[in-house]
Amino acid sequence: MEPDRREAERAGLCATCQYDRIVRSDRGSVFHQCQRAATDPSFPQYPNLPVLHCRGYELKSGGQASNTSGQK
């Protein structure tokens, strides 16, 4: 399985969401930070992955749509 596909499966909706920001630690760990959390405290800053349902999900331009959206 290719690395991007593995990450997309690990992250769920976050992998294709326009509000996702990838954060890499000095030790090489990768985290998905939800940018919606900066303005709406009901969104977790670092959601538990994989995110399968999210009321704030919006497909980023150039991303692939997921058929799963709903509540976070």
BAMAR-990507 format. One line per 5 residues: number of its first residue (from 1); their letters; for each residue x, y, z of C-alpha. Coordinates in nm, 3 decimals. Layout:
BEGIN
NUM	A	X/Y/Z; ...
//
This chain:
BEGIN
1	MEPDR	0.000/0.000/0.000; 0.139/0.343/-0.091; 0.228/0.584/0.196; -0.036/0.848/0.110; -0.310/0.587/0.104
6	REAER	-0.196/0.444/0.438; -0.205/0.791/0.594; -0.548/0.859/0.445; -0.680/0.537/0.597; -0.520/0.617/0.934
11	AGLCA	-0.657/0.973/0.944; -0.999/0.916/0.789; -1.176/1.234/0.682; -0.895/1.454/0.812; -0.672/1.340/0.526
16	TCQYD	-0.889/1.523/0.270; -1.034/1.805/0.483; -0.943/2.166/0.410; -0.921/2.236/0.786; -0.658/1.968/0.850
21	RIVRS	-0.300/2.072/0.926; -0.025/1.813/0.944; 0.205/1.862/1.244; 0.530/1.663/1.263; 0.718/1.627/1.589
26	DRGSV	1.095/1.636/1.622; 1.077/1.259/1.674; 0.897/1.200/1.346; 0.544/1.150/1.476; 0.264/1.286/1.259
31	FHQCQ	-0.046/1.454/1.403; -0.356/1.596/1.237; -0.455/1.932/1.382; -0.808/2.060/1.321; -0.797/2.429/1.230
36	RAATD	-1.168/2.464/1.311; -1.075/2.422/1.679; -0.916/2.769/1.673; -1.256/2.936/1.629; -1.499/2.670/1.752
41	PSFPQ	-1.417/2.495/2.080; -1.660/2.212/2.002; -1.398/2.072/1.762; -1.103/1.889/1.918; -0.766/2.039/1.826
46	YPNLP	-0.617/1.692/1.777; -0.904/1.450/1.701; -0.885/1.078/1.766; -0.806/0.906/1.439; -0.951/0.785/1.216
51	VLHCR	-1.223/1.048/1.194; -1.518/0.879/1.027; -1.786/1.143/1.087; -1.741/1.520/1.113; -1.999/1.796/1.092
56	GYELK	-1.727/2.042/0.992; -1.572/1.837/0.713; -1.509/2.021/0.387; -1.318/1.864/0.101; -0.997/2.051/0.025
61	SGGQA	-0.943/2.150/-0.334; -0.759/1.876/-0.518; -0.860/1.619/-0.256; -1.063/1.307/-0.300; -1.413/1.299/-0.160
66	SNTSG	-1.500/1.053/0.109; -1.849/0.916/0.121; -1.857/0.949/0.501; -1.949/1.271/0.672; -2.179/1.366/0.954
71	QK	-2.099/1.444/1.319; -1.765/1.486/1.490
//
